Structures are given as C-alpha cells and as structure tokens.
C-alpha cells in the first residue's frame, strides 16, 4: 500500500477543477485508489515527464485531465502536486 500526500496547490486546483467539472469526481477517486494500491497499474498510464517538469510524473485521470505527482519508491510515498487539463498542467 502506498501513502498519498497532497500539496496545497493540488488541493486548490482540485477543488476548482471538480467544481467546474463534477463528472471528474468518480474518475479522480478511482485514479487515487489505483495509485494507493499500485502506481504502476497500466490503467493509470504513469509516465515520467521531461523538459521543465523533468523529475515529476504524470497520471491520466480522463482523456483531458492529468495529475502531476512525485513518486518516492523507497518510502512507498506519492505526493500529488497538481491536477488540471493537459494545457493547464503542462504550460
């Protein structure tokens, strides 16, 4: 079991996103459950980022929505950093 932490930025942007698009709520809940169980679950499409976000990871919540995070393999810890549409989190 992995431990999930949340940054202040993630909490703020998640509230805004979920208010704007409530249909994302069940998809985000499912993604967070999968992350806790196994971040390498292929349904999450976990992948490393490059360029300005090098060192961070991304998970696909929906076709449009991405979750940006860090993965601490040794400590079995995941820190959720940001969430938003593809353009919001990668720009």
ZADO-1210 file (C-alpha; in nm, 4 decimals, padded with zeros to 6 digits):
<atoms>
<atom x="00.0000" y="00.0000" z="00.0000" code="UNK" pos="1"/>
<atom x="00.1308" y="00.3419" z="-00.0979" code="UNK" pos="2"/>
<atom x="00.0824" y="00.6584" z="00.1067" code="UNK" pos="3"/>
<atom x="-00.0639" y="00.9636" z="-00.0712" code="UNK" pos="4"/>
<atom x="00.0283" y="01.3185" z="00.0242" code="UNK" pos="5"/>
<atom x="-00.1295" y="01.6327" z="-00.1189" code="UNK" pos="6"/>
<atom x="00.0337" y="01.9695" z="-00.1823" code="UNK" pos="7"/>
<atom x="-00.1561" y="02.2935" z="-00.1203" code="UNK" pos="8"/>
<atom x="-00.1510" y="02.3576" z="-00.4953" code="UNK" pos="9"/>
<atom x="-00.3122" y="02.0207" z="-00.5629" code="UNK" pos="10"/>
<atom x="-00.5884" y="02.0826" z="-00.3078" code="UNK" pos="11"/>
<atom x="-00.6647" y="02.4265" z="-00.4529" code="UNK" pos="12"/>
<atom x="-00.6616" y="02.3202" z="-00.8189" code="UNK" pos="13"/>
<atom x="-00.8579" y="02.0006" z="-00.7471" code="UNK" pos="14"/>
<atom x="-01.1363" y="02.1989" z="-00.5781" code="UNK" pos="15"/>
<atom x="-01.1536" y="02.4367" z="-00.8717" code="UNK" pos="16"/>
<atom x="-01.1495" y="02.1564" z="-01.1305" code="UNK" pos="17"/>
<atom x="-01.4115" y="01.9473" z="-00.9512" code="UNK" pos="18"/>
<atom x="-01.6410" y="02.2490" z="-00.9099" code="UNK" pos="19"/>
<atom x="-01.6042" y="02.3268" z="-01.2793" code="UNK" pos="20"/>
<atom x="-01.6424" y="01.9653" z="-01.3962" code="UNK" pos="21"/>
<atom x="-01.8165" y="01.7388" z="-01.1370" code="UNK" pos="22"/>
<atom x="-01.8107" y="01.4427" z="-01.3778" code="UNK" pos="23"/>
<atom x="-01.4385" y="01.4078" z="-01.3000" code="UNK" pos="24"/>
<atom x="-01.5057" y="01.3198" z="-00.9326" code="UNK" pos="25"/>
<atom x="-01.5564" y="00.9423" z="-00.9776" code="UNK" pos="26"/>
<atom x="-01.2660" y="00.9168" z="-01.2234" code="UNK" pos="27"/>
<atom x="-01.0336" y="01.1004" z="-00.9828" code="UNK" pos="28"/>
<atom x="-01.1465" y="00.8799" z="-00.6931" code="UNK" pos="29"/>
<atom x="-01.0736" y="00.5676" z="-00.8996" code="UNK" pos="30"/>
<atom x="-00.7307" y="00.7007" z="-01.0024" code="UNK" pos="31"/>
<atom x="-00.6388" y="00.7781" z="-00.6399" code="UNK" pos="32"/>
<atom x="-00.7464" y="00.4290" z="-00.5284" code="UNK" pos="33"/>
<atom x="-00.5326" y="00.2740" z="-00.8021" code="UNK" pos="34"/>
<atom x="-00.2371" y="00.4938" z="-00.7062" code="UNK" pos="35"/>
<atom x="-00.2626" y="00.3791" z="-00.3442" code="UNK" pos="36"/>
<atom x="-00.2825" y="00.0141" z="-00.4460" code="UNK" pos="37"/>
<atom x="-00.0234" y="00.0148" z="-00.7268" code="UNK" pos="38"/>
<atom x="00.1031" y="00.3278" z="-00.9030" code="UNK" pos="39"/>
<atom x="00.2319" y="00.1118" z="-01.1879" code="UNK" pos="40"/>
<atom x="-00.1183" y="-00.0098" z="-01.2774" code="UNK" pos="41"/>
<atom x="-00.1279" y="00.0247" z="-01.6600" code="UNK" pos="42"/>
<atom x="-00.4716" y="00.1906" z="-01.6485" code="UNK" pos="43"/>
<atom x="-00.3091" y="00.4964" z="-01.4875" code="UNK" pos="44"/>
<atom x="-00.0612" y="00.5452" z="-01.7721" code="UNK" pos="45"/>
<atom x="00.2017" y="00.6638" z="-01.5247" code="UNK" pos="46"/>
<atom x="00.4979" y="00.8182" z="-01.7040" code="UNK" pos="47"/>
<atom x="00.7970" y="01.0419" z="-01.6349" code="UNK" pos="48"/>
<atom x="00.7888" y="01.3982" z="-01.7572" code="UNK" pos="49"/>
<atom x="01.0635" y="01.5767" z="-01.9477" code="UNK" pos="50"/>
<atom x="01.1603" y="01.9363" z="-02.0111" code="UNK" pos="51"/>
<atom x="01.0572" y="02.1948" z="-01.7498" code="UNK" pos="52"/>
<atom x="00.8762" y="01.9248" z="-01.5466" code="UNK" pos="53"/>
<atom x="01.1638" y="01.6738" z="-01.5542" code="UNK" pos="54"/>
<atom x="01.1756" y="01.4618" z="-01.2414" code="UNK" pos="55"/>
<atom x="00.7979" y="01.4613" z="-01.1995" code="UNK" pos="56"/>
<atom x="00.5431" y="01.2020" z="-01.3080" code="UNK" pos="57"/>
<atom x="00.2025" y="01.2231" z="-01.4740" code="UNK" pos="58"/>
<atom x="-00.1107" y="01.0079" z="-01.4478" code="UNK" pos="59"/>
<atom x="-00.4061" y="01.0170" z="-01.6835" code="UNK" pos="60"/>
<atom x="-00.7341" y="01.0718" z="-01.4937" code="UNK" pos="61"/>
<atom x="-00.9504" y="01.1268" z="-01.8027" code="UNK" pos="62"/>
<atom x="-00.8792" y="01.1976" z="-02.1673" code="UNK" pos="63"/>
<atom x="-00.8364" y="01.5678" z="-02.0797" code="UNK" pos="64"/>
<atom x="-00.7287" y="01.5663" z="-01.7133" code="UNK" pos="65"/>
<atom x="-00.3779" y="01.4934" z="-01.5871" code="UNK" pos="66"/>
<atom x="-00.2415" y="01.4518" z="-01.2377" code="UNK" pos="67"/>
<atom x="00.1162" y="01.5653" z="-01.1698" code="UNK" pos="68"/>
<atom x="00.2991" y="01.3913" z="-00.8858" code="UNK" pos="69"/>
<atom x="00.6245" y="01.2693" z="-00.7375" code="UNK" pos="70"/>
<atom x="00.6930" y="00.9027" z="-00.6645" code="UNK" pos="71"/>
<atom x="00.9205" y="00.8038" z="-00.3757" code="UNK" pos="72"/>
<atom x="00.9784" y="00.4331" z="-00.4468" code="UNK" pos="73"/>
<atom x="01.1871" y="00.3657" z="-00.1351" code="UNK" pos="74"/>
<atom x="00.9311" y="00.5166" z="00.1041" code="UNK" pos="75"/>
<atom x="00.6224" y="00.3991" z="-00.0894" code="UNK" pos="76"/>
<atom x="00.5011" y="00.7574" z="-00.0948" code="UNK" pos="77"/>
<atom x="00.3299" y="00.9610" z="-00.3661" code="UNK" pos="78"/>
<atom x="00.2897" y="01.3377" z="-00.3422" code="UNK" pos="79"/>
<atom x="00.0103" y="01.4866" z="-00.5536" code="UNK" pos="80"/>
<atom x="00.1328" y="01.8224" z="-00.6849" code="UNK" pos="81"/>
<atom x="-00.1197" y="01.9480" z="-00.9397" code="UNK" pos="82"/>
<atom x="-00.4254" y="01.8481" z="-01.1409" code="UNK" pos="83"/>
<atom x="-00.5904" y="02.0035" z="-01.4432" code="UNK" pos="84"/>
<atom x="-00.6404" y="01.9797" z="-01.8135" code="UNK" pos="85"/>
<atom x="-00.3456" y="01.8872" z="-02.0305" code="UNK" pos="86"/>
<atom x="-00.2861" y="02.2524" z="-02.1224" code="UNK" pos="87"/>
<atom x="-00.3191" y="02.3746" z="-01.7615" code="UNK" pos="88"/>
<atom x="-00.0616" y="02.1429" z="-01.6080" code="UNK" pos="89"/>
<atom x="00.1915" y="02.1319" z="-01.8923" code="UNK" pos="90"/>
<atom x="00.2067" y="02.5055" z="-01.9696" code="UNK" pos="91"/>
</atoms>
